Amino acid sequence: MNELDTRAFRDALGSFATGVTIVTAKGADGMLAGLTINSFASVSLDPPLVLWSLSLYSPSLPIFQNCSHYAINVLAQDQVALSNHFAAGQTDRFAGREFTPGACGAPLLPGCCAWFECKNEMRHAGGDHLIFVGLVEHYRKESRPPLLFQGGQYRSLAES
């Protein structure tokens, strides 16, 4: 195999527009974890499964590996600041942040366009990431336009 130019590969991947989400969980010790991701995808309607992935080097990895449930908060286009906050490296990302505990304890962030509360169903090795597959137990949708990410920048849908 030829040596891969990781920067060029990452730039090519950035051609694909994705939604922006914040995945949240409450650990067994009550510790809250949350981080911005754009690896969210639907897997199955029956049963209702979704997936996302997390770097093996993330300090939050043990909480997500061991929690029973997590929530995927799909960000609306006016939530760029919230996305940046949960993408930053601070220790307590929930300090001063409003949220509501979901049915299974994972934090639900206000103002999103959708929420998925998931049972931590399966995990699979995926190179330098761990792929999480969640069984959706509760969900809700609001009529708000989503926040998108493409080419290293936040984007929004054009009005039709």
N, C-alpha and C positions, 0 to 999 in steps of 0.2 A: 504494500500500500504506500502511495506517495505521502510525504509529509503534508499535512493540512495547514493551510494558512488560516488560523483560527479567527483573525480579525476579518478577513474577507468572507469567511463562512458565516460569521455573526452578522456582517452587513447584508449578506444575501438572505439570511433568515429574517432580517428586519424589513425585507420587502413585503412580508406577509402582515397584513393588518390584523390586530387582535383586540379583544376587549381587555379592560383592565379590572382586576378584582383585588380584594383584600381577603385573604383567608385568615380566619381567627379560630382560636381554641382556648379552652380552659383546662389546664393540667390537673392531675389528681390532687396536687398540693394547693390548688386554687390559683396558681400563677397563670396569667393571661399571655397569650402569644398572638401576634398578628403581623402579617407582612404582605406587601404588594406583589402580585404575580400576574403574569399574562399567559400562563400555560394551561389555563382552564379550558376544558372541552367536554362535550356531551359524549357518552359512550353508548348508552342503551336507554330505550323507553320502557322496556319490560324485561327485567326490573329497571327502575329509574336509576341509572348510574352515571356519574360524572368523574372526570379525572383532573389532576393537576400534578405538578412536580416541584420538588424542592431540592436544592443543592445539598450534597452530603456534607458540605462545610458550613452550613447554616447553624448558628447557635440555637435556633428554634427547633431543629430537627428532633431532638429527644421528646419535646412536648407533643409534636404532631405524630411521632411514631407511637406514642403511648396513650394518647387521648382516645376516649371512646367515640367522640363526635367532634366535628368541626363545622364551621359555617363559611360559605363563600358569598361575599358581599360584592355584587356586580356594580361598579361605580358608574354614576351618571356623569355627563360631560362637564358639569360644574364642580366636580370633586378632584380637580388636579392637585390642589394643596393637600387634601387628605391622602391621595396616592403618594405624593412626595414624602409626607410625614411617615407613612408606614414603610416606605422604601429606605428611609434613612437608618443609620446605625445606632440610634439611641437605645438604651436598655429597656425603659418602660414606655412603650409606644402608646399606652392607654392613659398615661398621666394627663389629666385635664380634658380627656376626650369623652364625649357622650356616647353611650351605647346601651342596648337593652339585652339582657340575657335571653338567649333563645330557649326553646323547649328543652333542650339537652344541655344548656349552660354555656354554649359558645356565644361570644359577643356578636350582636347584630348592630351594624353601624347605621345611623339615620341618613336619609337622603339618597339612598342607593336606588337603582332601577330594578334590582331583583336580589333575592336572598335565597340561598339553598342551604338547608341544615342537613348534614350528612352523617351517617354512621360510618366510622372509619373501617371500611369493609376489607380492603385488600391493599397490599403494598408490593411493588415490583422493582427490582433493580433496573436502572436505566443509565449506564455509564456513570457520570459524576453526579447524577440526580437519583432521587427515590421518587417513583411514581405512585401517587395515592389514588385509589379508586374508592369513591364514596357512594353509599346507598342513600339516595335522597329520601328523607323522611318527612320533611316539611319544606315548602317553598312559597314565595310570594313575589308578585311582580307589580311594579308601579309604571305608569305611563310617563316615563322620563327618558330622554335620549341618552344613550350610553357614551362613556368615555372610551376612545380608541387610542391605540398606540401603533405607530408604523414609522419605520425609518429613523428610529431614535427620538421621535417627537410625539407628543400628544396630538390627537386629531379628533375631529367631530364629524358627524354625518352631515352632508349637505341637505338642506331642506328641499323637499320635492314639491 
